[in-house]
Amino acid sequence: MPSYLITYDLYAPTTNREKVEQRIQSLGGWIKPCTTTYIITTLYSINEILEKLKSVLDDNDRLIVVDVKQPIYGQLPNADKKWIRENL
């Protein structure tokens, strides 16, 4: 299943943090290794992900979606490393 890294910045005045996170989490399997970064597994294409997330972002917010594959290196909790190993 395709995997993507999603990272975003929300700028004031914003009240949509919860909506953005709920939308990302609704896309498929996920972990949140950093404050505004997710790694997800989903059957959606990268363009479909962008369209689904744009609808909950403000014009001044920032969003990056990147296709990811193993190997992934980083300083992460063991639970996140395990999720990556089992899902990517």
TORLOFI-771997 format. One record per residue: x, y, z of N, C-alpha, C in turn; residue number from 1. Coordinates in Angstrom, 1 decimal. Example, Ala and Ser with C-alpha at 12.3 -4.5 7.8 and 13.67 -1.06 7.14 Angstrom:
<node <13.2,-5.7,7.8>,<12.3,-4.5,7.8>,<13.2,-3.3,7.8>,1>
<node <12.8,-2.2,7.1>,<13.7,-1.1,7.1>,<12.9,0.0,7.9>,2>
//
This chain:
<node <0.9,-1.2,0.0>,<0.0,0.0,0.0>,<0.9,1.2,0.0>,1>
<node <0.6,2.2,-0.8>,<1.4,3.5,-0.8>,<1.5,4.1,0.5>,2>
<node <2.6,4.8,0.8>,<2.8,5.5,2.0>,<3.3,6.9,1.7>,3>
<node <2.9,7.8,2.6>,<3.2,9.2,2.4>,<3.6,9.9,3.7>,4>
<node <4.5,10.8,3.6>,<4.8,11.7,4.8>,<4.0,13.0,4.5>,5>
<node <3.3,13.4,5.5>,<2.5,14.7,5.4>,<3.0,15.6,6.5>,6>
<node <3.4,16.8,6.2>,<3.8,17.8,7.2>,<3.1,19.1,6.8>,7>
<node <2.8,19.8,7.9>,<2.0,21.1,7.7>,<2.3,22.1,8.7>,8>
<node <2.1,23.4,8.4>,<2.1,24.5,9.3>,<0.8,25.2,9.2>,9>
<node <0.2,25.5,10.3>,<-1.0,26.3,10.4>,<-0.7,27.7,10.9>,10>
<node <-1.1,28.7,10.2>,<-0.8,30.1,10.6>,<-2.1,30.8,11.1>,11>
<node <-1.9,31.7,12.1>,<-3.0,32.5,12.7>,<-3.6,33.3,11.6>,12>
<node <-4.9,33.6,11.7>,<-5.8,33.1,12.8>,<-6.3,31.7,12.4>,13>
<node <-6.0,30.7,13.1>,<-6.5,29.4,12.7>,<-7.2,28.7,13.8>,14>
<node <-8.3,28.0,13.4>,<-9.0,27.2,14.4>,<-9.3,25.8,13.8>,15>
<node <-8.4,25.5,12.9>,<-8.7,24.2,12.1>,<-7.7,23.1,12.4>,16>
<node <-6.9,23.2,13.5>,<-5.9,22.1,13.8>,<-6.6,20.8,14.0>,17>
<node <-7.7,20.8,14.7>,<-8.4,19.5,14.9>,<-9.0,18.9,13.6>,18>
<node <-9.5,19.8,12.8>,<-10.1,19.3,11.5>,<-9.0,18.8,10.6>,19>
<node <-7.8,19.4,10.6>,<-6.7,18.9,9.8>,<-6.3,17.6,10.2>,20>
<node <-6.1,17.4,11.6>,<-5.6,16.1,12.1>,<-6.6,15.0,11.9>,21>
<node <-7.9,15.3,12.1>,<-9.0,14.3,11.8>,<-9.0,13.9,10.4>,22>
<node <-8.8,14.9,9.5>,<-8.8,14.5,8.0>,<-7.7,13.6,7.7>,23>
<node <-6.5,14.0,8.2>,<-5.3,13.1,7.9>,<-5.5,11.7,8.5>,24>
<node <-6.0,11.6,9.7>,<-6.2,10.3,10.3>,<-7.3,9.5,9.6>,25>
<node <-8.2,10.2,8.9>,<-9.2,9.5,8.2>,<-8.8,8.8,6.9>,26>
<node <-7.6,9.2,6.5>,<-7.1,8.7,5.2>,<-6.6,7.3,5.2>,27>
<node <-6.3,6.7,6.3>,<-5.8,5.3,6.4>,<-5.0,5.1,7.7>,28>
<node <-4.1,4.1,7.6>,<-3.2,3.9,8.8>,<-2.3,5.1,9.0>,29>
<node <-1.9,5.4,10.2>,<-1.0,6.5,10.4>,<-0.3,6.4,11.7>,30>
<node <0.9,7.2,11.8>,<1.6,7.5,13.0>,<1.9,9.0,12.9>,31>
<node <2.1,9.6,14.1>,<2.4,11.0,14.2>,<3.7,11.1,14.9>,32>
<node <4.9,11.0,14.2>,<6.2,11.0,14.8>,<6.7,12.4,15.3>,33>
<node <6.1,13.5,14.8>,<6.5,14.8,15.2>,<5.2,15.6,15.3>,34>
<node <5.3,16.8,15.8>,<4.1,17.6,16.2>,<3.2,17.9,15.0>,35>
<node <3.7,18.2,13.8>,<2.8,18.4,12.7>,<3.3,17.6,11.5>,36>
<node <3.6,16.3,11.8>,<4.1,15.4,10.7>,<3.4,14.0,11.0>,37>
<node <2.9,13.5,9.9>,<2.3,12.2,9.9>,<3.0,11.3,8.8>,38>
<node <3.0,10.0,9.1>,<3.3,9.1,8.0>,<2.0,8.2,7.9>,39>
<node <1.5,8.1,6.7>,<0.3,7.4,6.5>,<0.4,6.3,5.5>,40>
<node <-0.4,5.3,5.6>,<-0.6,4.3,4.5>,<-2.0,4.4,4.0>,41>
<node <-2.2,4.5,2.7>,<-3.5,4.8,2.2>,<-3.6,4.3,0.7>,42>
<node <-4.8,4.1,0.3>,<-5.0,3.7,-1.2>,<-5.3,5.0,-2.0>,43>
<node <-5.4,6.2,-1.3>,<-5.6,7.4,-2.0>,<-4.3,7.8,-2.8>,44>
<node <-4.4,8.5,-3.9>,<-3.2,9.0,-4.6>,<-2.8,10.3,-3.9>,45>
<node <-1.6,10.7,-4.3>,<-1.1,11.9,-3.7>,<-2.0,13.1,-4.0>,46>
<node <-2.5,13.1,-5.3>,<-3.4,14.2,-5.7>,<-4.7,14.2,-4.9>,47>
<node <-5.2,13.0,-4.6>,<-6.5,12.9,-3.8>,<-6.2,13.3,-2.4>,48>
<node <-5.1,13.0,-1.9>,<-4.7,13.5,-0.5>,<-4.7,15.0,-0.4>,49>
<node <-4.0,15.6,-1.4>,<-3.9,17.0,-1.4>,<-5.3,17.7,-1.5>,50>
<node <-6.1,17.2,-2.3>,<-7.5,17.7,-2.5>,<-8.3,17.6,-1.2>,51>
<node <-8.2,16.4,-0.5>,<-8.9,16.2,0.7>,<-8.4,17.1,1.8>,52>
<node <-7.1,17.4,1.9>,<-6.6,18.3,2.9>,<-6.7,19.7,2.6>,53>
<node <-6.7,20.1,1.4>,<-6.9,21.6,1.0>,<-8.2,22.1,1.6>,54>
<node <-9.2,21.3,1.6>,<-10.5,21.7,2.0>,<-10.6,22.1,3.5>,55>
<node <-9.6,21.7,4.3>,<-9.6,22.0,5.7>,<-8.4,23.0,6.1>,56>
<node <-7.7,23.5,5.1>,<-6.6,24.4,5.3>,<-7.1,25.8,5.0>,57>
<node <-6.5,26.8,5.6>,<-6.6,28.2,5.3>,<-5.6,28.5,4.2>,58>
<node <-5.9,29.6,3.5>,<-5.0,30.0,2.4>,<-3.6,30.3,2.8>,59>
<node <-3.3,30.7,4.0>,<-2.0,31.0,4.5>,<-1.3,29.8,5.1>,60>
<node <-1.9,28.6,5.2>,<-1.3,27.4,5.8>,<-0.4,26.8,4.8>,61>
<node <0.5,25.9,5.3>,<1.4,25.2,4.4>,<1.3,23.7,4.5>,62>
<node <1.5,23.0,3.4>,<1.3,21.5,3.4>,<2.3,20.9,2.4>,63>
<node <2.9,19.8,2.8>,<3.8,19.0,1.9>,<3.4,17.6,2.1>,64>
<node <3.2,16.9,1.0>,<2.9,15.5,0.9>,<4.0,14.8,0.1>,65>
<node <4.7,13.8,0.7>,<5.8,13.2,0.0>,<5.6,11.7,0.0>,66>
<node <5.8,11.0,-1.1>,<5.8,9.5,-1.2>,<7.0,9.0,-0.4>,67>
<node <6.8,8.0,0.4>,<7.9,7.5,1.2>,<8.0,6.0,1.1>,68>
<node <9.2,5.5,1.2>,<9.5,4.0,1.2>,<10.6,3.7,2.2>,69>
<node <10.8,2.5,2.5>,<11.9,2.0,3.3>,<13.2,2.2,2.6>,70>
<node <14.3,2.4,3.2>,<14.5,2.6,4.6>,<14.1,4.1,5.0>,71>
<node <13.7,4.2,6.3>,<13.5,5.5,6.9>,<14.4,5.5,8.1>,72>
<node <15.1,6.5,8.3>,<16.0,6.7,9.5>,<15.6,7.9,10.3>,73>
<node <15.7,7.8,11.6>,<15.4,8.9,12.4>,<15.5,8.5,13.9>,74>
<node <15.4,9.5,14.7>,<15.3,9.2,16.2>,<13.9,9.2,16.6>,75>
<node <13.3,8.1,16.7>,<11.9,7.9,17.0>,<11.6,6.9,18.1>,76>
<node <10.5,7.0,18.8>,<10.1,6.0,19.8>,<10.0,4.6,19.2>,77>
<node <10.3,3.6,20.0>,<10.3,2.2,19.5>,<8.9,1.9,18.8>,78>
<node <7.8,2.4,19.4>,<6.5,2.1,18.8>,<6.4,2.6,17.4>,79>
<node <6.9,3.8,17.1>,<6.9,4.4,15.8>,<7.8,3.6,14.8>,80>
<node <9.0,3.2,15.3>,<9.9,2.4,14.5>,<9.2,1.1,14.1>,81>
<node <8.5,0.5,15.0>,<7.8,-0.8,14.8>,<6.7,-0.6,13.7>,82>
<node <5.9,0.5,13.9>,<4.8,0.8,12.9>,<5.4,0.9,11.5>,83>
<node <6.5,1.7,11.4>,<7.2,1.9,10.1>,<7.6,0.5,9.5>,84>
<node <8.3,-0.2,10.3>,<8.8,-1.5,9.9>,<7.7,-2.4,9.4>,85>
<node <6.5,-2.4,10.1>,<5.4,-3.3,9.8>,<4.5,-2.8,8.7>,86>
<node <4.5,-1.5,8.4>,<3.6,-0.9,7.5>,<4.1,-0.3,6.2>,87>
<node <5.4,-0.1,6.1>,<6.0,0.5,4.9>,<6.7,-0.6,4.1>,88>
//
